[in-house]
Amino acid sequence: MRGLAMSDMSHPPSLSTPRDPDFVDAAVAVNSPADVPPSRERREIVGRSPNQLAWLRLKRDRTALVSSVVLAVAALVALAAPLIARLTGIDPTDKFVDRLNDFGMPVGYAGGIGGDHLLGLEPGSGRDIFLQLVHGLRTSLFIAFVSALLASVIGVGIGIVAGYARGWLDSLINWFVDVTLAFPFLIFALAVIPILEDRFYTEREAPPPGFRIALIIATFGLFSWTYTARLVRGQVISLREREFVEAARAAGAGTAHILFRQLLPNIWAPILVTVSLNVPQFIAVEAALAFVNIGVTEPTPDLGRMIYNSIGYVASDPWYTLFPGLTIFLLVLAFNLLGDALRDSLDPRSTR
């Protein structure tokens, strides 16, 4: 018996020895968490890039989702403005004077709102407010986006050169930025637009609407790049001595390659946030210029000029002021909320 016992102890059962199924299930049940079924396979850890993490944070942000929907609808309406005019059979410049009373006020409820004119008619002119609003939205978004793009291109180009070059070139660019910031932007726009317009056109010849739009875009772009330049300069200074830049230099890469292929892709996040915050600023400033009769001229529809034209009818027809004012408010609010959400999602230290 002692020998048999010794033999059994010296030869333990092999791993291929079949086991009792009940014993195996019990062991799994003991060693596994209670809420995880024994048959569930083990999940692999999936790595995500910073861009993927930012996208996940942005998708979970309800404010960003609602703002994106509002802006998408506004962009779709603006792009479809010619199609809307064709479907309704009404041009934004058409005047329905037969729907106005002797005092020039629209006949009907709430400024002439009805099936033919969804938002009523303009007092005095009789133009359709809905068509004016749709085409005015198109004008405001076009000016804001092109101005933001122009300001970003100038600011990124100047900022990345200043941050990488340093020395006397950086000092010269900083001095130029300080001089540009010393000009009050809105006051300068009020002064330079009429002066340039009088330089190219006399009082007897009316400038084309496209000339005033191009002048506004150029003014916005040439005097709004300074904050982008300073932001990009600071980002480049923090990256210019990193390992990947030193490796590019050691590999014989030129300055242009380092600036635009190595540094620029690593600073796109703050640039994107800056663009998203510049667009609502330009929408508001463009409306302010139109409000003081320095913005887009007739017959091009414009939201700010609609508010300017409605000043004399605020008491008798408040709906005329409400619709363009509410549109500008929603646009600026949606862009600002989306810009804040982008900044939070692109921040690696954010916990949202």
Solvent accessible surface area in square Angstrom, and as a share of the most:
residue,aa,sasa,rsa
1,M,193,0.86
2,R,204,0.74
3,G,51,0.49
4,L,111,0.55
5,A,49,0.38
6,M,124,0.55
7,S,53,0.34
8,D,90,0.47
9,M,153,0.68
10,S,73,0.47
11,H,137,0.61
12,P,102,0.64
13,P,111,0.70
14,S,70,0.45
15,L,165,0.82
16,S,100,0.64
17,T,59,0.34
18,P,125,0.79
19,R,154,0.56
20,D,81,0.42
21,P,94,0.59
22,D,107,0.56
23,F,126,0.53
24,V,62,0.36
25,D,95,0.49
26,A,53,0.41
27,A,36,0.28
28,V,53,0.30
29,A,70,0.54
30,V,121,0.70
31,N,125,0.64
32,S,35,0.22
33,P,83,0.52
34,A,117,0.90
35,D,118,0.61
36,V,51,0.29
37,P,58,0.37
38,P,100,0.63
39,S,100,0.64
40,R,131,0.48
41,E,148,0.66
42,R,231,0.84
43,R,203,0.74
44,E,155,0.69
45,I,175,0.89
46,V,107,0.62
47,G,71,0.68
48,R,133,0.49
49,S,49,0.31
50,P,108,0.68
51,N,89,0.46
52,Q,97,0.43
53,L,74,0.37
54,A,9,0.07
55,W,144,0.50
56,L,49,0.24
57,R,36,0.13
58,L,30,0.15
59,K,107,0.46
60,R,159,0.58
61,D,15,0.08
62,R,201,0.73
63,T,60,0.35
64,A,3,0.02
65,L,106,0.53
66,V,95,0.55
67,S,4,0.02
68,S,45,0.29
69,V,82,0.47
70,V,54,0.31
71,L,21,0.10
72,A,60,0.47
73,V,83,0.47
74,A,13,0.10
75,A,41,0.31
76,L,123,0.61
77,V,45,0.26
78,A,6,0.04
79,L,136,0.68
80,A,26,0.20
81,A,0,0.00
82,P,64,0.40
83,L,97,0.48
84,I,33,0.17
85,A,15,0.12
86,R,189,0.69
87,L,136,0.68
88,T,64,0.37
89,G,65,0.62
90,I,22,0.11
91,D,67,0.35
92,P,10,0.06
93,T,59,0.34
94,D,57,0.29
95,K,128,0.54
96,F,52,0.22
97,V,98,0.57
98,D,119,0.62
99,R,83,0.30
100,L,26,0.13
101,N,64,0.33
102,D,147,0.76
103,F,179,0.74
104,G,19,0.18
105,M,36,0.16
106,P,14,0.08
107,V,83,0.48
108,G,58,0.56
109,Y,177,0.67
110,A,16,0.12
111,G,13,0.12
112,G,3,0.03
113,I,61,0.31
114,G,34,0.32
115,G,75,0.72
116,D,105,0.55
117,H,6,0.03
118,L,98,0.49
119,L,35,0.18
120,G,0,0.00
121,L,1,0.01
122,E,3,0.01
123,P,7,0.05
124,G,46,0.44
125,S,27,0.17
126,G,0,0.00
127,R,20,0.07
128,D,2,0.01
129,I,2,0.01
130,F,47,0.19
131,L,2,0.01
132,Q,1,0.00
133,L,24,0.12
134,V,4,0.02
135,H,28,0.12
136,G,0,0.00
137,L,12,0.06
138,R,96,0.35
139,T,13,0.08
140,S,1,0.01
141,L,13,0.06
142,F,112,0.46
143,I,0,0.00
144,A,0,0.00
145,F,95,0.40
146,V,52,0.30
147,S,0,0.00
148,A,1,0.00
149,L,116,0.58
150,L,62,0.31
151,A,0,0.00
152,S,7,0.04
153,V,93,0.53
154,I,41,0.21
155,G,0,0.00
156,V,18,0.10
157,G,28,0.27
158,I,48,0.24
159,G,1,0.01
160,I,0,0.00
161,V,55,0.31
162,A,1,0.00
163,G,0,0.00
164,Y,33,0.13
165,A,47,0.37
166,R,96,0.35
167,G,54,0.52
168,W,192,0.67
169,L,52,0.26
170,D,9,0.05
171,S,70,0.45
172,L,94,0.47
173,I,23,0.12
174,N,39,0.20
175,W,155,0.55
176,F,99,0.41
177,V,3,0.01
178,D,70,0.36
179,V,56,0.32
180,T,14,0.08
181,L,60,0.30
182,A,80,0.62
183,F,98,0.41
184,P,77,0.48
185,F,40,0.17
186,L,76,0.38
187,I,113,0.57
188,F,53,0.22
189,A,0,0.00
190,L,65,0.32
191,A,50,0.39
192,V,28,0.16
193,I,0,0.00
194,P,42,0.26
195,I,112,0.57
196,L,61,0.31
197,E,23,0.10
198,D,102,0.53
199,R,177,0.65
200,F,127,0.53
201,Y,52,0.20
202,T,91,0.53
203,E,179,0.80
204,R,241,0.88
205,E,88,0.39
206,A,93,0.72
207,P,28,0.18
208,P,66,0.41
209,P,43,0.27
210,G,46,0.44
211,F,45,0.19
212,R,20,0.07
213,I,28,0.14
214,A,58,0.45
215,L,19,0.09
216,I,0,0.00
217,I,20,0.10
218,A,38,0.30
219,T,8,0.05
220,F,0,0.00
221,G,0,0.00
222,L,95,0.47
223,F,55,0.23
224,S,14,0.09
225,W,8,0.03
226,T,2,0.01
227,Y,157,0.60
228,T,1,0.01
229,A,3,0.03
230,R,111,0.40
231,L,65,0.33
232,V,1,0.01
233,R,61,0.22
234,G,38,0.36
235,Q,64,0.28
236,V,0,0.00
237,I,52,0.26
238,S,71,0.46
239,L,23,0.11
240,R,42,0.15
241,E,107,0.48
242,R,115,0.42
243,E,135,0.60
244,F,63,0.26
245,V,0,0.00
246,E,76,0.34
247,A,64,0.49
248,A,11,0.08
249,R,78,0.28
250,A,93,0.72
251,A,90,0.70
252,G,64,0.61
253,A,30,0.23
254,G,43,0.42
255,T,77,0.45
256,A,66,0.51
257,H,70,0.31
258,I,4,0.02
259,L,13,0.06
260,F,96,0.40
261,R,164,0.60
262,Q,46,0.20
263,L,0,0.00
264,L,49,0.24
265,P,72,0.45
266,N,84,0.43
267,I,1,0.00
268,W,104,0.36
269,A,24,0.18
270,P,33,0.21
271,I,24,0.12
272,L,72,0.36
273,V,15,0.09
274,T,21,0.12
275,V,38,0.22
276,S,11,0.07
277,L,56,0.28
278,N,18,0.09
279,V,1,0.01
280,P,3,0.02
281,Q,85,0.38
282,F,0,0.00
283,I,2,0.01
284,A,45,0.35
285,V,22,0.12
286,E,1,0.01
287,A,12,0.09
288,A,40,0.31
289,L,0,0.00
290,A,1,0.01
291,F,86,0.36
292,V,74,0.43
293,N,92,0.47
294,I,34,0.17
295,G,2,0.02
296,V,4,0.02
297,T,38,0.22
298,E,83,0.37
299,P,74,0.47
300,T,25,0.15
301,P,14,0.09
302,D,0,0.00
303,L,1,0.00
304,G,1,0.01
305,R,13,0.05
306,M,2,0.01
307,I,35,0.18
308,Y,78,0.30
309,N,48,0.24
310,S,0,0.00
311,I,89,0.45
312,G,70,0.67
313,Y,62,0.24
314,V,76,0.44
315,A,105,0.81
316,S,74,0.47
317,D,5,0.02
318,P,70,0.44
319,W,96,0.34
320,Y,3,0.01
321,T,37,0.21
322,L,84,0.42
323,F,30,0.13
324,P,0,0.00
325,G,26,0.25
326,L,82,0.41
327,T,26,0.15
328,I,22,0.11
329,F,120,0.50
330,L,80,0.40
331,L,4,0.02
332,V,34,0.19
333,L,74,0.37
334,A,6,0.05
335,F,15,0.06
336,N,56,0.29
337,L,65,0.33
338,L,30,0.15
339,G,0,0.00
340,D,52,0.27
341,A,4,0.03
342,L,20,0.10
343,R,122,0.45
344,D,39,0.20
345,S,4,0.03
346,L,35,0.18
347,D,45,0.23
348,P,116,0.73
349,R,208,0.76
350,S,27,0.17
351,T,139,0.81
352,R,136,0.49
